[in-house]
């Protein structure tokens, strides 16, 4: 931990303690965690003990800069999706819905007709269903000898599946045109002894 030159007022110290409590207790309420992190960042409440927000997140929470900012971005995603009647229930859903939220945010409110809103809701449901279906399919296709800790992130972009499989935290980047091709490439990314 590197001490920074700036000191906090008593009020700022109290507020930092309150916000850190929210973060510790807040995994059930991911939006509160994002809001607390955002306030710590914007108000620079980390400055007494850390030179920057990234160092604070790493030292105090063990999070990378990307992880902290993803939690902060979930706030705006949830707010935008609320305008079209969609409630974001968790951080994973917020990540999945970010592209849809950006599209909704670009559409001025007066142009959001009932049809536009319904289309946005359908896209949200389709993306969430597709992601869950694909994840279930991929997990079911992994052979029994596959490493227990296999994680993957992917998205459908321009009609192609793009993403990465993390085996023992080593990324294997994958791109495929179809779901069966994606599954074949994930199988190929597994260690030889773990393949079906």
N, C-alpha and C positions, 0 to 999 in steps of 0.2 A: 504494500500500500504506500503510495507516494503522497505526502502531505502537500497541499497547495497553500498559497499565500493568503487567499481570501478567507475571512472568518464569517460565520453566520451570526445573525442576531438571535436572541432568545426565541423570538417568534418563528424564525426560520428553522431553528433546531427542533422546536416542537412540531412544526409542520412536517419536517423530514421524518421524524419518528412516527407520526401518524400515517404518512404515506408508505413508509417501509412496513408498518403493521398491515396495511391493506394488501401490499404485495405478498407478504408472508402468508396471510390468511386467505388471499383472494383467488386461489386457483379455481375456486368454484364460480367466481365472478370475474372472468377474464377481462371484461370491459373495465372494471374498476382497476385492475392491475395496469392495463394500458393507460388509463387516465392518470394513475399515480406516477407511472414512469414518465409520462409526458410532462407532468407538472414538475417533477424533479429535474428533468432535462431543461425545460423552458425557463424555470426559475433559477437554474444553476445551483440547486441545493446540495449538490455533490462537492462543491468547490472547496470546502474546508479540508477534506481528506483526500480528494482526487483531482488531478489536473483537468480531467474531461469526463464526459458522460460515459464514454466507452470504457475507460478504466474503472469507473464506479461500478458499472454493470458487471464487468468481469470479476472484480475483487469481491463485491458484496453478494452478487447473485450467481456468479459462475456462468453468466450468459455472454455470448458474443454480441457485437454491435448489431448484427443482422437479426438476432433473436429478439433483442429489446425493441428494435424498430418495427419488427413484425407485430409485436404486441401493441405498439402505439398505432400502427396502421389499422389494426382491427377496429379501433374506435370509429374512424371515418367510414369504414366499410359498413359497420352496423348502422351508423346514422343514415347513410345513403339508402341502404336497403329498407330501413324503416319507412322511408318516404314512399315506397311502393308496396308497403304492407307485408314485408318479409322480416321476420325476427331472426337475427343471427344468434344461435344458441351456444356456440363455442368457438374457440380460436381456430380450430381446424376448418370449420364451416366458413369463418371469415376469410381465411386464406383462399379457399375454393371460390368464394364469391367475389373476390377482389376485381377480376376482370369485368364481371357483370356490374359491379358497383361503379367502376370507372365509366362504363357506357351509360348507365343511368344518370350519373352526375353530369355527363356532357349534354344530356337532353334537358333543355330549359323546362322548368315546371309547367308553364302554360302549354307546352307541346306534349306533355305526358297525358295522353288521352286514356280513357278506360282500356282501350285495346292495347296501347303501349304498356300500360301497367300490367295487364294480364299476360302479355308476351314476356315481360321481365320476370314475372312470377313463374311462368312455365320454363323459361331458360334456367332460372335458379333451381327449380325442382329437377329438371333434366340433368343439369350438371351434377347436383348432389347425388341423384340416383345413379348416374353413370359412374361417377367416381367410386361410390360404395360397391356397385356391382363389379366393376373392374378390379377393385382391391380384393374383394371376396374371391373372385375367379382366380386371380394371381396367387393368392395365399393358398387356395385349395390345390392349385397346380404344382406347388413346390413339393419336391419329393421329401419323404420322411427323413432322409439323411441331410437335408439342407440345414445350414447353420440356423440355430434358434433365433438369432438376432438378425433378421433380414428386414431392412426398411426400404421403402421406395417412395419417390415423389415423381409425379408425372402430370402432364396436362395435354389436352387436345388443342393443338395450335395449327391453324391452316390445314385442317384435315389429317394431320399426322400426330401420333403420340410422341411426346418428347419428355425425357426425364432422366432419372438416375436411380440405380439400385445401390444400396449401401450394404455391403457384406463386411462384417467386422470393421465398420466405419470407413471402408475404402469405397469411394464412388466408382461406379461403372456407368458411363453415360450411354443412354440408349435412345434410339429414334426408330419408330416403326409406323407403317401406314395403317395397319389393322391391329385389332386386339390379338388375334392368333399370332401374328408376327411379333408383337410386343412380348407375348408369353414365351415364344421360342427364344427370343434374345435374352430374356431374364433367365431362362434355364441355362443358356450358354454362358451367362455371366457367373453362375454358381461354380464353386470349386469342383474339380473333376470328380472327387469322391462323393459329392453331394448331388450329382445329377441323376435323374431317374433313368 
